[in-house]
């Protein structure tokens, strides 16, 4: 049983921030409450069924003018995902769902330490032209995605926020060229974090097999966050056809894959050994690391060398 005030004071926001899992808190009146994420805001449900919406000042979707006016936000976090098939057994909204969770959890973890980060609503759609053979995959061009992000960053700069983190959850989204250009055009600093790579140095401690798309890691994350949306009994094995050229196999030449050619189930990675515990461990590692970066970024002043270190 968690006491909500103790949880906040201890900074143990991971316990509060897990999607699709039930965690409990008690208030002074002793009534048990069930905390969960509902849409874009946290809710608390009493035993009698009363739903109480919580206002988190790190969440742009739930805070308000009264609260924003009293804050000086230093860092904005913009999650980006995709709507695409992930093997046969995972939800089409996988990338959007897990990236939303990671962004919100990292901001919740960072907030008690700096109180100057703001999590924006996620952009659900991504670049998926190479998966359009699979039904109801939604593709937006990189140019369209870049234009939307540029407008969002321009708005943030207007409101005095100069540090922006694009928290990306889809490998098909490529933002380096945009960041290079927008940092030339605007007085802002934009950072890209592909969240699934954050714990790669400890990947082999947690997972059995590599995962490129819809395999062990993504299935484990889904089992932790939204197990009711996972159908393991229909999963494909994730085996893919190899490239015919050695240069591509060795990865010193690259190209874009047409996913309809690699197999018939839009996957690259074996999901057989996935477990919710593996997903929890990788999520907690990644969210904590991202939160620590957000805290450090929020606290760091923008000077002539930012974001480089002064070695004098």
C-alpha positions in Angstrom: 0.0 0.0 0.0 1.5 3.3 -1.1 1.0 6.6 0.7 0.8 9.1 -2.1 2.6 11.8 -0.2 5.4 9.4 0.7 5.7 8.2 -2.8 6.1 11.8 -4.1 8.6 12.7 -1.4 10.7 9.6 -2.2 10.6 10.4 -5.9 9.4 6.9 -6.7 7.3 8.0 -9.6 7.9 4.8 -11.6 5.5 3.1 -9.2 2.9 5.7 -10.1 3.7 6.0 -13.7 3.2 2.5 -15.1 0.5 2.2 -17.7 -2.2 -0.5 -17.5 -1.0 -1.7 -14.0 -2.9 -0.9 -10.8 -1.1 0.8 -8.0 -2.7 2.1 -4.8 -2.5 5.2 -2.6 -4.3 6.2 0.5 -5.3 9.7 1.7 -5.8 10.9 5.2 -9.4 9.7 5.1 -8.2 6.1 4.7 -10.1 5.5 1.5 -8.2 3.3 -0.9 -7.6 4.7 -4.4 -6.6 3.2 -7.6 -4.2 5.3 -9.7 -4.0 4.9 -13.5 -3.4 6.7 -16.7 -6.6 7.5 -18.5 -6.0 9.0 -21.9 -3.7 12.0 -21.3 -4.1 12.5 -17.5 -3.8 10.5 -14.3 -7.0 9.5 -12.5 -7.6 8.2 -9.0 -10.6 5.9 -8.5 -12.1 5.4 -5.0 -13.6 2.1 -3.8 -17.0 3.6 -4.3 -16.2 4.2 -8.0 -15.6 8.0 -7.8 -13.1 9.1 -10.4 -10.8 12.0 -9.5 -8.7 13.6 -12.2 -5.2 14.7 -11.1 -3.5 17.8 -12.4 0.2 17.3 -13.1 2.1 20.5 -13.8 4.6 18.6 -15.9 1.7 17.5 -18.3 0.6 20.1 -20.8 -2.6 18.1 -21.4 -3.8 18.4 -17.8 -2.3 21.7 -16.4 -3.9 25.1 -16.9 -3.3 28.8 -17.4 -3.5 29.5 -13.7 -0.7 27.0 -13.0 1.4 27.6 -16.1 1.5 31.4 -15.4 3.4 30.7 -12.1 6.0 28.4 -13.7 9.2 28.9 -15.7 9.6 25.9 -17.9 13.1 25.1 -19.1 12.6 21.9 -21.1 9.8 20.7 -23.3 9.5 17.0 -24.2 7.8 16.1 -27.4 7.1 12.3 -27.9 6.8 11.0 -31.5 5.6 7.6 -32.5 4.0 5.7 -35.4 0.8 3.9 -36.3 2.0 0.7 -37.9 1.8 -3.1 -37.6 4.1 -4.9 -35.2 4.1 -8.6 -36.0 0.6 -10.1 -35.8 0.2 -10.0 -32.0 1.0 -6.4 -30.9 -1.2 -3.3 -31.2 -0.9 -1.1 -34.3 -0.4 1.8 -31.8 2.6 0.2 -30.1 5.1 2.9 -30.8 2.7 5.7 -29.8 1.7 3.9 -26.7 5.1 3.0 -25.3 6.6 6.3 -26.2 3.8 8.2 -24.5 4.5 6.1 -21.4 8.2 6.7 -21.5 7.9 10.4 -22.0 5.3 10.9 -19.2 7.2 8.6 -16.8 10.5 10.4 -17.4 8.9 13.8 -16.8 7.1 12.6 -13.7 10.4 11.3 -12.3 12.2 14.5 -13.2 9.6 16.9 -11.8 10.3 16.6 -8.1 14.0 17.5 -8.8 13.6 20.5 -11.0 9.9 21.4 -11.5 10.6 22.9 -14.9 9.9 20.2 -17.5 6.7 20.0 -19.5 5.5 16.9 -21.5 3.6 17.7 -24.7 1.0 15.4 -26.1 2.6 12.8 -28.4 2.5 13.0 -32.2 1.0 9.6 -33.0 1.9 9.3 -36.7 5.3 8.7 -38.3 7.1 7.8 -41.5 5.8 4.4 -42.6 6.0 4.4 -46.4 7.8 1.0 -46.3 5.1 -0.7 -44.2 2.1 0.4 -46.3 1.5 -3.1 -47.6 0.1 -3.9 -44.2 -3.6 -2.8 -43.6 -4.3 0.5 -41.8 -0.7 1.5 -41.4 -0.7 5.3 -41.5 2.1 7.1 -43.2 3.0 10.8 -43.1 6.0 12.0 -45.0 9.2 13.2 -43.2 8.6 16.6 -44.7 5.1 16.8 -43.1 6.4 15.5 -39.8 9.3 18.0 -39.8 6.9 20.9 -40.7 4.7 20.1 -37.7 7.6 19.8 -35.3 9.1 23.0 -36.6 5.8 24.8 -35.9 5.7 23.3 -32.4 9.2 24.3 -31.6 8.6 27.8 -33.0 5.6 28.0 -30.6 7.7 26.8 -27.7 10.4 29.4 -28.4 7.7 32.1 -28.5 6.8 31.1 -24.9 10.4 31.2 -23.7 11.3 27.5 -23.9 14.7 27.0 -25.7 15.5 23.4 -24.7 13.5 20.8 -26.5 13.8 17.0 -26.4 12.2 15.0 -29.2 11.6 11.7 -27.6 11.3 9.4 -30.5 9.7 5.9 -30.5 9.9 4.9 -34.2 12.9 4.0 -36.2 11.5 5.4 -39.4 11.4 9.0 -38.0 14.7 10.8 -38.9 15.1 14.2 -37.2 18.8 15.0 -37.5 18.5 17.2 -40.6 15.6 19.1 -39.1 17.5 19.7 -35.8 20.6 20.9 -37.8 18.5 23.4 -39.7 16.2 24.6 -36.9 19.1 25.3 -34.6 20.5 27.5 -37.3 17.2 29.3 -37.9 16.0 29.7 -34.3 17.6 30.4 -31.0 16.8 26.9 -29.6 18.6 23.7 -28.7 16.9 20.5 -29.8 17.9 17.0 -28.6 16.9 13.7 -30.1 16.4 10.6 -27.9 15.4 7.3 -29.6 14.2 5.9 -26.3 14.6 2.2 -27.2 18.3 2.7 -27.5 18.8 4.2 -24.0 19.5 0.9 -22.3 21.4 -0.8 -25.1 24.5 -1.2 -23.0 22.6 -3.5 -20.7 20.3 -5.1 -23.3 22.0 -8.5 -23.1 21.5 -8.5 -19.3 17.7 -8.4 -19.8 16.8 -9.9 -23.2 17.7 -13.2 -24.8 17.6 -12.2 -28.5 17.9 -9.0 -30.5 14.8 -7.1 -31.5 14.5 -4.9 -34.5 10.7 -4.7 -34.8 8.0 -6.6 -33.0 10.3 -9.0 -31.3 11.4 -9.8 -27.7 12.0 -6.3 -26.4 8.9 -4.7 -27.9 6.7 -7.6 -26.8 8.1 -7.5 -23.3 7.4 -3.8 -23.1 3.8 -4.4 -24.3 3.3 -7.2 -21.8 4.3 -4.8 -19.0 2.3 -1.8 -20.2 -0.8 -3.1 -21.9 -1.0 -6.9 -21.6 -4.6 -7.0 -22.5 -3.7 -5.8 -26.1 -1.1 -8.5 -26.7 -2.1 -11.8 -28.4 1.0 -14.0 -28.1 -0.6 -17.1 -29.6 -0.8 -15.4 -33.1 2.7 -14.0 -33.2 5.0 -14.8 -36.1 8.6 -15.9 -35.5 10.2 -12.7 -36.8 12.6 -14.5 -39.1 13.6 -12.3 -42.0 15.1 -12.8 -45.5 18.8 -11.8 -45.5 20.3 -9.3 -47.9 22.0 -10.8 -51.0 24.9 -8.3 -50.7 27.7 -8.8 -48.1 28.1 -5.0 -47.7 24.4 -4.7 -46.6 24.8 -7.8 -44.3 27.9 -6.2 -42.7 26.0 -2.9 -42.4 28.7 -0.7 -44.0 26.1 0.0 -46.7 22.6 0.7 -45.8 19.2 0.9 -47.5 15.6 1.1 -46.6 13.7 -2.2 -46.2 10.3 -2.9 -47.7 8.8 -4.8 -44.8 6.5 -6.8 -47.2 9.5 -8.5 -48.6 11.3 -9.5 -45.4 8.4 -11.8 -44.3 4.6 -11.9 -44.2 4.0 -10.5 -40.6 5.8 -7.2 -40.4 8.4 -8.3 -37.8 12.2 -8.6 -37.4 12.9 -10.3 -34.1 11.7 -13.4 -32.2 9.1 -12.6 -29.5 9.2 -16.1 -28.0 11.1 -15.2 -24.8 9.3 -12.0 -24.0 8.0 -11.4 -20.5 6.5 -8.5 -18.6 9.3 -8.5 -16.1 11.9 -8.0 -18.9 9.8 -5.1 -20.1 9.6 -3.6 -16.7 13.3 -3.8 -16.1 14.1 -2.1 -19.5 11.5 0.6 -19.0 12.6 1.5 -15.5 16.3 1.6 -16.7 15.4 3.8 -19.7 12.9 6.1 -17.9 15.4 6.7 -15.1 18.2 7.6 -17.4 16.0 9.9 -19.5 14.7 11.6 -16.3 18.2 12.2 -15.1 19.1 13.8 -18.5 16.0 16.0 -18.2 17.0 17.2 -14.7 20.5 17.9 -15.8 19.3 19.7 -18.9 16.8 21.8 -17.0 19.4 22.9 -14.4 22.1 23.8 -17.0 22.2 27.5 -17.9 22.4 28.4 -21.6 25.8 30.1 -22.1 28.1 30.7 -25.0 29.3 27.1 -25.0 26.0 25.3 -24.3 25.6 22.4 -24.6 29.4 21.8 -24.7 31.5 21.6 -21.5 33.8 24.3 -20.4 37.2 22.6 -20.0 39.2 25.6 -18.8 
